[in-house]
Amino acid sequence: MKEATGELNMTVVTVVAIAAVGAFFYAFVWPSIQASIKKNTCEVQCADTEGTCFDECMAAEAEE
């Protein structure tokens, strides 16, 4: 019985650790990845980072 309890504890620790890594990624890493994708998409569509095209694209992407 003790061995089964130990395995359950390790399973719980593993699940909590995976959830913590996922939460960290979602809270801190994912927003910067999304911002980079949006910026690159607008740069490709507008061909430059100056002017109203780029500004409008970034504003439209922020609304979504």
N, CA, C and O atoms as a GROMACS GRO file, in nm:
protein
  256
    1MET      N    1   0.082  -0.119   0.000
    1MET     CA    2   0.000   0.000   0.000
    1MET      C    3   0.087   0.126   0.000
    1MET      O    4   0.054   0.225  -0.065
    2LYS      N    5   0.198   0.121   0.074
    2LYS     CA    6   0.286   0.238   0.078
    2LYS      C    7   0.344   0.269  -0.060
    2LYS      O    8   0.359   0.385  -0.098
    3GLU      N    9   0.375   0.162  -0.134
    3GLU     CA   10   0.432   0.184  -0.267
    3GLU      C   11   0.330   0.253  -0.359
    3GLU      O   12   0.369   0.341  -0.436
    4ALA      N   13   0.205   0.216  -0.352
    4ALA     CA   14   0.101   0.278  -0.433
    4ALA      C   15   0.083   0.425  -0.394
    4ALA      O   16   0.061   0.510  -0.480
    5THR      N   17   0.092   0.455  -0.266
    5THR     CA   18   0.079   0.593  -0.220
    5THR      C   19   0.196   0.676  -0.271
    5THR      O   20   0.177   0.791  -0.311
    6GLY      N   21   0.315   0.620  -0.269
    6GLY     CA   22   0.432   0.691  -0.321
    6GLY      C   23   0.420   0.720  -0.469
    6GLY      O   24   0.457   0.829  -0.514
    7GLU      N   25   0.369   0.625  -0.546
    7GLU     CA   26   0.350   0.646  -0.689
    7GLU      C   27   0.245   0.753  -0.714
    7GLU      O   28   0.258   0.833  -0.807
    8LEU      N   29   0.140   0.753  -0.634
    8LEU     CA   30   0.036   0.855  -0.648
    8LEU      C   31   0.094   0.994  -0.619
    8LEU      O   32   0.064   1.090  -0.689
    9ASN      N   33   0.176   1.003  -0.516
    9ASN     CA   34   0.238   1.131  -0.482
    9ASN      C   35   0.328   1.180  -0.596
    9ASN      O   36   0.327   1.299  -0.629
   10MET      N   37   0.404   1.090  -0.656
   10MET     CA   38   0.490   1.129  -0.768
   10MET      C   39   0.407   1.174  -0.888
   10MET      O   40   0.445   1.267  -0.959
   11THR      N   41   0.295   1.108  -0.910
   11THR     CA   42   0.206   1.146  -1.019
   11THR      C   43   0.151   1.286  -0.996
   11THR      O   44   0.148   1.368  -1.088
   12VAL      N   45   0.109   1.314  -0.874
   12VAL     CA   46   0.056   1.446  -0.840
   12VAL      C   47   0.164   1.552  -0.856
   12VAL      O   48   0.138   1.659  -0.912
   13VAL      N   49   0.284   1.525  -0.810
   13VAL     CA   50   0.395   1.620  -0.824
   13VAL      C   51   0.424   1.646  -0.972
   13VAL      O   52   0.447   1.760  -1.012
   14THR      N   53   0.424   1.541  -1.052
   14THR     CA   54   0.450   1.555  -1.195
   14THR      C   55   0.342   1.639  -1.263
   14THR      O   56   0.374   1.728  -1.342
   15VAL      N   57   0.215   1.613  -1.232
   15VAL     CA   58   0.106   1.688  -1.293
   15VAL      C   59   0.113   1.835  -1.252
   15VAL      O   60   0.092   1.924  -1.334
   16VAL      N   61   0.141   1.862  -1.126
   16VAL     CA   62   0.152   2.000  -1.079
   16VAL      C   63   0.270   2.070  -1.145
   16VAL      O   64   0.260   2.187  -1.182
   17ALA      N   65   0.382   2.001  -1.162
   17ALA     CA   66   0.499   2.061  -1.227
   17ALA      C   67   0.470   2.094  -1.373
   17ALA      O   68   0.508   2.200  -1.422
   18ILE      N   69   0.402   2.003  -1.443
   18ILE     CA   70   0.368   2.028  -1.583
   18ILE      C   71   0.271   2.146  -1.593
   18ILE      O   72   0.285   2.230  -1.682
   19ALA      N   73   0.175   2.153  -1.502
   19ALA     CA   74   0.081   2.265  -1.502
   19ALA      C   75   0.153   2.397  -1.474
   19ALA      O   76   0.119   2.499  -1.534
   20ALA      N   77   0.251   2.396  -1.385
   20ALA     CA   78   0.326   2.518  -1.354
   20ALA      C   79   0.407   2.565  -1.475
   20ALA      O   80   0.412   2.684  -1.504
   21VAL      N   81   0.469   2.473  -1.544
   21VAL     CA   82   0.546   2.509  -1.665
   21VAL      C   83   0.451   2.563  -1.772
   21VAL      O   84   0.483   2.662  -1.839
   22GLY      N   85   0.336   2.499  -1.789
   22GLY     CA   86   0.238   2.547  -1.887
   22GLY      C   87   0.186   2.686  -1.853
   22GLY      O   88   0.172   2.770  -1.942
   23ALA      N   89   0.159   2.710  -1.727
   23ALA     CA   90   0.110   2.842  -1.684
   23ALA      C   91   0.217   2.949  -1.707
   23ALA      O   92   0.186   3.059  -1.751
   24PHE      N   93   0.342   2.916  -1.676
   24PHE     CA   94   0.452   3.011  -1.699
   24PHE      C   95   0.463   3.044  -1.847
   24PHE      O   96   0.476   3.161  -1.884
   25PHE      N   97   0.459   2.942  -1.932
   25PHE     CA   98   0.468   2.963  -2.076
   25PHE      C   99   0.354   3.051  -2.124
   25PHE      O  100   0.377   3.147  -2.198
   26TYR      N  101   0.232   3.019  -2.082
   26TYR     CA  102   0.115   3.093  -2.128
   26TYR      C  103   0.116   3.238  -2.080
   26TYR      O  104   0.072   3.327  -2.152
   27ALA      N  105   0.166   3.261  -1.959
   27ALA     CA  106   0.162   3.395  -1.902
   27ALA      C  107   0.277   3.484  -1.948
   27ALA      O  108   0.259   3.605  -1.964
   28PHE      N  109   0.395   3.427  -1.970
   28PHE     CA  110   0.513   3.510  -1.997
   28PHE      C  111   0.573   3.494  -2.136
   28PHE      O  112   0.623   3.591  -2.193
   29VAL      N  113   0.568   3.375  -2.193
   29VAL     CA  114   0.634   3.352  -2.321
   29VAL      C  115   0.538   3.372  -2.438
   29VAL      O  116   0.573   3.436  -2.537
   30TRP      N  117   0.417   3.319  -2.428
   30TRP     CA  118   0.322   3.325  -2.538
   30TRP      C  119   0.288   3.467  -2.583
   30TRP      O  120   0.281   3.490  -2.704
   31PRO      N  121   0.266   3.564  -2.494
   31PRO     CA  122   0.237   3.700  -2.541
   31PRO      C  123   0.346   3.760  -2.630
   31PRO      O  124   0.315   3.828  -2.727
   32SER      N  125   0.472   3.734  -2.598
   32SER     CA  126   0.578   3.788  -2.682
   32SER      C  127   0.584   3.717  -2.817
   32SER      O  128   0.618   3.778  -2.918
   33ILE      N  129   0.552   3.589  -2.820
   33ILE     CA  130   0.547   3.516  -2.947
   33ILE      C  131   0.434   3.571  -3.033
   33ILE      O  132   0.453   3.593  -3.152
   34GLN      N  133   0.317   3.593  -2.974
   34GLN     CA  134   0.204   3.649  -3.048
   34GLN      C  135   0.237   3.788  -3.103
   34GLN      O  136   0.207   3.817  -3.219
   35ALA      N  137   0.298   3.872  -3.022
   35ALA     CA  138   0.332   4.007  -3.067
   35ALA      C  139   0.431   4.003  -3.183
   35ALA      O  140   0.420   4.081  -3.277
   36SER      N  141   0.526   3.912  -3.176
   36SER     CA  142   0.624   3.899  -3.283
   36SER      C  143   0.558   3.852  -3.413
   36SER      O  144   0.590   3.902  -3.520
   37ILE      N  145   0.466   3.757  -3.402
   37ILE     CA  146   0.395   3.709  -3.521
   37ILE      C  147   0.313   3.822  -3.583
   37ILE      O  148   0.314   3.839  -3.705
   38LYS      N  149   0.242   3.898  -3.500
   38LYS     CA  150   0.162   4.010  -3.551
   38LYS      C  151   0.248   4.114  -3.620
   38LYS      O  152   0.214   4.162  -3.728
   39LYS      N  153   0.361   4.149  -3.558
   39LYS     CA  154   0.450   4.250  -3.615
   39LYS      C  155   0.506   4.202  -3.749
   39LYS      O  156   0.509   4.278  -3.846
   40ASN      N  157   0.551   4.078  -3.755
   40ASN     CA  158   0.607   4.025  -3.880
   40ASN      C  159   0.502   4.019  -3.989
   40ASN      O  160   0.531   4.046  -4.106
   41THR      N  161   0.379   3.981  -3.953
   41THR     CA  162   0.271   3.976  -4.051
   41THR      C  163   0.243   4.114  -4.109
   41THR      O  164   0.227   4.129  -4.230
   42CYS      N  165   0.238   4.214  -4.023
   42CYS     CA  166   0.213   4.350  -4.070
   42CYS      C  167   0.329   4.402  -4.154
   42CYS      O  168   0.307   4.474  -4.252
   43GLU      N  169   0.451   4.368  -4.119
   43GLU     CA  170   0.566   4.411  -4.198
   43GLU      C  171   0.561   4.351  -4.339
   43GLU      O  172   0.592   4.419  -4.437
   44VAL      N  173   0.521   4.226  -4.348
   44VAL     CA  174   0.513   4.161  -4.479
   44VAL      C  175   0.400   4.221  -4.562
   44VAL      O  176   0.417   4.246  -4.682
   45GLN      N  177   0.287   4.245  -4.500
   45GLN     CA  178   0.172   4.298  -4.573
   45GLN      C  179   0.195   4.443  -4.618
   45GLN      O  180   0.148   4.483  -4.724
   46CYS      N  181   0.266   4.521  -4.539
   46CYS     CA  182   0.282   4.664  -4.570
   46CYS      C  183   0.416   4.697  -4.635
   46CYS      O  184   0.434   4.809  -4.684
   47ALA      N  185   0.508   4.606  -4.637
   47ALA     CA  186   0.639   4.623  -4.701
   47ALA      C  187   0.731   4.722  -4.630
   47ALA      O  188   0.847   4.735  -4.670
   48ASP      N  189   0.684   4.792  -4.528
   48ASP     CA  190   0.772   4.877  -4.448
   48ASP      C  191   0.708   4.899  -4.311
   48ASP      O  192   0.592   4.866  -4.290
   49THR      N  193   0.785   4.954  -4.220
   49THR     CA  194   0.734   4.978  -4.085
   49THR      C  195   0.699   5.123  -4.062
   49THR      O  196   0.670   5.164  -3.950
   50GLU      N  197   0.701   5.201  -4.167
   50GLU     CA  198   0.666   5.344  -4.158
   50GLU      C  199   0.535   5.367  -4.232
   50GLU      O  200   0.508   5.303  -4.334
   51GLY      N  201   0.455   5.458  -4.182
   51GLY     CA  202   0.334   5.496  -4.254
   51GLY      C  203   0.207   5.438  -4.193
   51GLY      O  204   0.209   5.366  -4.094
   52THR      N  205   0.098   5.473  -4.257
   52THR     CA  206  -0.032   5.438  -4.202
   52THR      C  207  -0.066   5.290  -4.220
   52THR      O  208  -0.139   5.234  -4.139
   53CYS      N  209  -0.017   5.228  -4.324
   53CYS     CA  210  -0.047   5.086  -4.347
   53CYS      C  211  -0.005   5.002  -4.227
   53CYS      O  212  -0.084   4.923  -4.175
   54PHE      N  213   0.118   5.020  -4.184
   54PHE     CA  214   0.170   4.943  -4.072
   54PHE      C  215   0.094   4.975  -3.944
   54PHE      O  216   0.059   4.885  -3.867
   55ASP      N  217   0.068   5.103  -3.920
   55ASP     CA  218  -0.004   5.144  -3.799
   55ASP      C  219  -0.146   5.087  -3.798
   55ASP      O  220  -0.192   5.038  -3.695
   56GLU      N  221  -0.214   5.093  -3.913
   56GLU     CA  222  -0.350   5.038  -3.921
   56GLU      C  223  -0.350   4.887  -3.904
   56GLU      O  224  -0.439   4.832  -3.840
   57CYS      N  225  -0.251   4.822  -3.960
   57CYS     CA  226  -0.241   4.676  -3.947
   57CYS      C  227  -0.220   4.637  -3.801
   57CYS      O  228  -0.286   4.546  -3.751
   58MET      N  229  -0.130   4.705  -3.733
   58MET     CA  230  -0.103   4.675  -3.591
   58MET      C  231  -0.226   4.702  -3.506
   58MET      O  232  -0.256   4.627  -3.413
   59ALA      N  233  -0.298   4.810  -3.537
   59ALA     CA  234  -0.420   4.842  -3.461
   59ALA      C  235  -0.527   4.736  -3.486
   59ALA      O  236  -0.597   4.697  -3.394
   60ALA      N  237  -0.540   4.690  -3.610
   60ALA     CA  238  -0.640   4.589  -3.643
   60ALA      C  239  -0.605   4.456  -3.577
   60ALA      O  240  -0.693   4.385  -3.529
   61GLU      N  241  -0.478   4.422  -3.574
   61GLU     CA  242  -0.434   4.299  -3.511
   61GLU      C  243  -0.457   4.304  -3.360
   61GLU      O  244  -0.487   4.201  -3.298
   62ALA      N  245  -0.443   4.421  -3.299
   62ALA     CA  246  -0.460   4.433  -3.155
   62ALA      C  247  -0.607   4.416  -3.116
   62ALA      O  248  -0.637   4.370  -3.005
   63GLU      N  249  -0.699   4.452  -3.206
   63GLU     CA  250  -0.840   4.440  -3.176
   63GLU      C  251  -0.887   4.295  -3.175
   63GLU      O  252  -0.983   4.262  -3.106
   64GLU      N  253  -0.820   4.207  -3.250
   64GLU     CA  254  -0.862   4.068  -3.260
   64GLU      C  255  -0.830   3.989  -3.139
   64GLU      O  256  -0.860   3.870  -3.132
   0.00000   0.00000   0.00000
